[in-house]
C-alpha cells in the first residue's frame, strides 16, 4: 500500500514536473539588445519553429482527432502532382509554378511532421533531401509579389530544417542556408532585407513576418544573421506601428488585403510566442478582425474597403486564415464564428489556406466554441488612427448596415482617399464605394485605380474642384507609373508625389494626417443604439484649396419595419476660392432618379430589393444643383474622362457592384462657405410612403425632423456653449439628439420651465439625447 | 364705430411702437475700437446708468408693489442719521465713516429716484446739492479695501448725475467730475486706474466693475476718460479671463470672497447690459453660484473654501447679493432659492446689501419663483480650470457631502494651496479645511494665514517633506510681508515669490498650472449616482521634490442608513529623494482615535453627531505609520511651530470649525515610490458596526471591496489596456467600478465566458461600471 502510494506520488510529481517544464521551456528565451533594439534570442534547442518539444506530446494526441485527420488528408491530397488542367487554371504564373511545387512541399511537411511526432528517421531523410532538391531549383524571379511564392519555399524548408535538425548532415545544413539566402535575395526586400516598408507593402506580408522569420529561427545556430535582421526590423519598426494601429481596433489595407497583411502580423505573433517569447504585440490585436464582423452583409459578403474586387456573391467572403490565427491565439469565440463562416472549410480548400494547412494542424484551437455576433453592440467605433464607425440595425437578413469614415492617419498603398465617405447597405448595396481592383483595367496604379478607384471621386464624400490642381503621383509604386493622376477634385495624395507611408514618425506628421475625429457616440442603449453619431474634421485631407471641411453623420435606427433607418449627413465646406465648385457624392449601381430636392436609388436586380431616398435640405432648394452622372461610357467619369474597368470572366461582378452611377449635389451659386444637409432614408423598393423630412432652423442650430426624431447640429459646426433654443413641433413623444455641444454641465428648460435641471455633456460625444414633446427647448451651459 | 376701431388700432400701434422702441433703445449702443479693444460706447442719452428711459414706466409700476415698498422703506430707514451706539458697533473705521454717510447717500438715492420716476425737480435739486457736498468731503484714505467705501460714494454720485442730468448746472457737472476723479485717485487702483489686478484683488471688486464704471457712464458726455479706461480694462483683461473661469462653472476666491468678487462680475454684466449692450459675459456665468448650492450643509452653512472665517452657526451663510444679481439676470430658479435663504430678507439687513438695496429695487425679478435643488443631480463636476467635484447623498438633513479637489490653473490671493484635498460632512464637519481667516491671528499674510491656513498642511492632501525646501513669499501682498514662509512640506507658491496671478496668459503657463484632471464621472444614474469619481495629476503643484503625484477619489453612495457613504482615496506619490517623508493628512475638530490600521474621527458637540472611520489599506500594515497631531498648543502645527489663531468675540467659532487635530499617515520605510489607499466610511457616532473593508490585489490592479461594492485602480496609476483580470469574492450581486481604463472598445469575460461582449470606455471617465456576482473577471481591450 505504501509502495503504491509512493508510486502514485512519484507519478503525480512526474506529471507536475512535466507540466512545469513545458512552462519553463516557454520562458527560457532570453532577450538581448542588438543595435539599440531589444529582441528575443532563439533558445539553443530544436524544435523551436512553430512549437517546442514540450508541445509535441499534445500534438501527437491531437493528430488522432477527426479534425486533424481531415486536415492531414487535405495536405496529403495536395501532395500529389498537378494535372495539366489544374496547371492551366491558375492565371498567375508564379502561383502556377508554386502550385506545381506544392506537391513536393506538402509531402515534405508531412514527412518532417512524421519525424517530429513519431521519430520516423526515414521520413526525416526523405524530407531533407527532397526539400533541398526543391530549394535548389526554386526560382520565382524577383518581381513584387512573386516573393510570396519564394517565401513559402523558405517556410517549408525551415520546417524541415528545424524539425529534422538532428537528422541533417552539416553539409546539408550549409546547403539549406545557402539556398535560403539565395532565395531570400530574390525576394522584393532582398537579402539582407531592406527595412523600407514596415507599415504596408509586400515586406509587410509573408516575406518578413512569416517566411524569413521562419528560416531565420531554423538556421539561427549556424547562421544567426537572417534572424537578427528580421527580428530587429520587427521590434524596431513593425511592432510599434502595429500596436499603434491595433489600439484603433481596425486595419488600413482594406477588406481584400487583410488576409495577406494582418494574417502575417498574426504569424509573427504565433511564431515568436511559440518559440517562447509570449505575446509580442499589444493584445488589442484581438479586436482588429471585429471590423469584419460588423461589415458582414446578410448575403455573406462584406462592405468593401480599399483595393478590393467586387464579390462573386455566390460564395461567402472568407477570412479563414486570419480568423483561425486570431481566434485560436486569443480564444475568441466571435472570431471562431468568422472562421467557421468559410464554406470551403469541409474540403479545406481556399487558395490562401493551402500553404497554411500545417498551421491549422499545429495551432488551431479545436475546442473553441464559435459564437454568433448576436449579442455584440450594433454599433462599433474604431478610434485613432481610423475614426471609423459601422452601425447596424441588427445581425439578421434585413439588417441595415452603414459605414462612416473620417480617416485620421493615412498609410496609403491599398488604402483609398475616402475620408468622410459612407456606405449604405439594405437589401442590397445602395450607397457604394465605386470601382474595382480586378477587371479589365484594374490593378495597382492602373488608370482606373489611380484616377478613379482610389480617389475621393469614387467615394461618397466631398469634392472641391480647383481646375488648376495637380496630383503628382510618380512615387506611388507599381508598374504603370505616370507623373500625374487626373484631377478628381478630391483629397490630396500624401507623401512625396504620393508615397505610401513607410516611417512611423511620418505617419504621425501633418503630411499623413488626413483628419481628426471630433466626436463619436451612440445610445442611449449602446447595445441597440437609436442613434450613432460620428463627426470629423477632414480639412487636412485636402490641399489649401479648402479652408475647412467638417462632416457629421447621425445614423438613426428608426425601429420601424417600413423605413428601418435614416442617415443624416451634415457638412460644412469652406473653399479658399468661392469659384471652386463643391460636390456632394453618392454612388450607386443602378441609375438614380431625381425629383425636386430628393433623389432615389433603387436595387431591382440580383435578388436585391432595397432602396434609398435622399432629401437635400441644404443647399437651399434654389441653390441646390442635383445631377446624375454615369451610365454606359461614363461609369467611372472623372471630369471629362471615363476610366473604364469591366469585369472579367475570371473576376466576375454579377451585380455590378463596381457601380455605374452617382449623384452630385452642388451649390449653384459661387460661395466660399457652403453647407450640405442630406437625409437618406432606406426602405424596401416597394415602399410607397417614406417619412416626411423637415429642416429645423434655429438661431444657432440647424436640424432635421424625421419620424419621431429630432437631430440638431451647430449651424456653423462650431461647438455650442452659452444659450440657445430649438423649437420642436409635432405630436407625441419625440427623441432628441442635440449635437455639437461643448462638454460640461448643461441645463435644459422647456417652455420656460426647468426640464432637465442638470446634466453633463461628455467630451467624447458632445451631445445630449432625451425624449420630450413639442415645445421650445432652451439649452444653457 | 369706424372711429372707435381706428382709435383702437392707433392705440395698439402706439403700444407696439413703444415696446419696439424699448428694444431699439437697448440696441443703440455702438461699439468702437479703443487701442485695439472693441468696447461699447454709451448712448448719447440719459438715463443710461442702471436703466434706460424705456425702463422707467415699468419701474414706476413696480414701485407700487409691496415688495418694492418694503425695499423703499428700508432705504428710507437708512436715510436717517446713525446713533452713537450704531457708530460704535462698527469695528471697521472706513465702514463706520461710510455708514455715517449712508444717511445722506440713501436720501440722495431716493431723491434722484423720485425725479427719475416722477419728474420731481425739487427732489433732483436736493439730491444734486447734498450729494455734491458729500462728495467734496469724502475722504476714506488710500489703503487697500477702503476703496470699497470710496467707490460707493462714486456709485451714488453717479446715480444722481445720470438720473438728474438735465437738472444739473454745467458747473455742478464739472464739480462732480472733479470729485469723482479725486476720489477715484484715492482708491487702491488710483486714477487713471492701473490695470494690474484683473483676475483677483481689490480692483476685481467694486472699484472697477461697479463704482468707476458707474461714474464713467454717468459723466461720459463731459469726460469720457474714466469710462474709456474702465471699459478697456474690462474688455481687454477682465472679461476674457472670467469667461475662461466661468466655463468651469465655479470661482477661485473661496466661499467668503464670492460675494465681493463675483457680485461685481455681475454688476459689470448688469450695468452694461442695462446701458444697452446685451450680455457681455459668457452665459456660463449663470452656473458659477451653483457651487454654493452643492456645498450647502444641512445646518445652513457651506463647506468652506479659501480665506474664510468659520461660521457663526446660528445664521445661514447668505449669498444674498450675488444670488439676487445672478438669479434675476439669468431667471434662475435655483439661485432664487439661494437668494431666499437669507434669513434677514424680511428686514432687508445684511451688511453687504445695505448699499445695494437700490439694485434690488431696480433689477430684482420679483416674479421669479424659487426652486429647491431637490431635482438637481447629486454630484457636480467643475471642469477646467478647477477640477473640483462635490458629491452628496441627498439634499436633506442627513446628507453626506464630500468635496474633492484637483486644482488646475491657480489664481492665488484668497485661494489655498489645496490641490488634491477633500472635505467630508455628515452630521457635522468630519474631514475639514483647517484654520481660519478671522481670529486672533488671522487675516491676509498673517503668520497663521501664510504658514498654515493657506498652505497644503491645513488641507486633507499630501505633503512631501524636503527639509531644505524654501518657500519665498515676499510678493504675496498685504501688510505682514516676510521673505519666507515656513516649510510645510506642501505645494509650491506659484509666481515670483508667491505672486497672485495677474495676467491671463500667465495663468495658463506652467508656473500657475498646479494640476490636471485626468478623469471624472459619476453614475450609473447621474441624478443619484452610486459612484462619483475624480482623478487628477497634481505633480505640478509641487516643486521638483516630487516626480509624480496622482490622486483618485471614488465616493460611494452606499444607499444604506447605517453607513450611508464611503470615500476611497488612492494616491501614487513618487519623491525625487526616497528620504523625503510623505504625509497623508486628514484634519478634524475633535481628537482622532487610532486603532491598528484604522482611525476614527467623531463629532460629539454642538449638536453634531457624525463620525468617520478610515481604514489605511496602503501603505501595508507593517509600513504604515499613523500619528495624530494637534490639541492645545499644537492646533496649527507646522513641523515645530504652532501658528495659533483663536476665535475672537467679534468672530466667534462656536464649534471650533477651524480645527485642532489631524491624522498623518506616513510610510515608515524610506522609498521613492509610495502608494496610499484609504477608505473612509461615515456613520452616526452611535454606529457600532461599519462595513468590512478589504484590499483586492490583482496583477495590474489594486482595489477595495466594501459592502456590495468593488472598486479598482491601476496598480501604478497608469491607464490599463491589453488584458487583466480581477477576482471578486462574496455573496450576491456586487457593483463594480473599474477605473484607469484606456478609452475604447472593451470586452469582459467572467470565468472564461463572455460576460459583456462589447462596450466602450469613454475618455472622460475611463471607467466601466457594471453589476455581477463573484468570479474571475477578465478585461480585454
Interface residues (C-beta under 8 A of the other chain):
Chain A: X247 X248 X249 X282 X283 X284 X286 X287 X290 X330 X333 X334 X371 X373 X375 X376 X377 X380 X381 X383 X526 X721 X722 X723 X742 X743 X744 X745 X747 X754 X757 X758 X759 X760 X762 X763 X764 X780 X781
Chain B: X247 X248 X249 X282 X283 X284 X286 X287 X290 X330 X333 X334 X371 X373 X375 X376 X377 X380 X381 X383 X526 X721 X722 X723 X742 X743 X744 X745 X747 X754 X757 X758 X759 X760 X762 X763 X764 X780 X781
